[in-house]
Amino acid sequence: MSTKPILIAQISDLHIKPLGALAYGRVDTAKALERCVATLNAFEPAPDFVVISGDLVDTPTAEEYDHLKRLLAPLRLPFAGIPGNHDSRELMRAAFPAAPYVHAAGPLDQKIEVHGLDLLLLDSSVPGKPHGTLETSTLQWLDTTLAAAIDRPALIFLHHPPFKGGIWHMDRQDLFNADELAGIVRRHPRAQLIGCGHVHRAMLTTFAGIPVTICPAPNHAVDLDLAQLRVPSFKVEPPAFHVHAWFPGQELGQLVTHQVPIGQFDGPHPFFGPDGRLL
């Protein structure tokens, strides 16, 4: 197997509105996604796949999904998305009918093989509710799928985090049946990572013995209010996404997650001059 890493980019919480509309009357989420797509297209080496971990649109409506598809059209990388609490399963299935959905109806779970990696995309959305739950069919499928190929590392993605991050109004709408997910993950050591969205800002902890991350958003971030001082609020902070780099090696290899800022920045500049001396 090649020693080159497999790169899985994760973007999240796009919140695309109808053409010309701003999220919360302030945030141009379409422009934010355009900048995100440009950064992904320019990234070297090119990621092998892009996972969109929920809240692809905002209301949701068919018009928003049509706008989303136009904005994603310039992306030169393969991608797949899973619903968040702002999405509609039915409208997503209609917008992306070629996706490899596991079930004919209900949760939009997917399995995608990228070289030596399995990407397991779980639908944690609860229609009409802000919190997340993994349905019985999703949990059973995940358990069976993880048991089917114990020598292949797997990355799990879902929208709702299975842990509390300390932001009070988000913690009450995280994954409600996280204990059931934990039991499955502990049984299957090939699960290397759980990547989530929902909170619009980067977080890292461990869950069921493996790393779990929250991917930042390309548009706005939930206010980091750890003392319940303010009403639910957001800030327009520097946007970013995650690149999960899996390096093949002994046993199940090694996974490293990088945070990539969105935009163009000065550099890169060399540390050393032509004479080899530090500049």
Secondary structure, DSSP 8 states (H G I E B T S, - for coil): --SS-EEEEEE----B-STT--BTTTB-HHHHHHHHHHHHHH-SS--SEEEEES--BSS--HHHHHHHHHHHTT--S-EEEE--TT--HHHHHHHSTTS-BSSSSS---EEEEETTEEEEE---B-TT-SSB---HHHHHHHHHHHHH-TTS-EEEE-SS-SS--S-HHHHTTSBTTHHHHHHHHHH-TTEEEEEE-SSSS-EEEEETTEEEEE---SS-EE---SS--SSS-EE----EEEEEEEE--STT-EEEEEEEESS--S----SB-TTS-B-
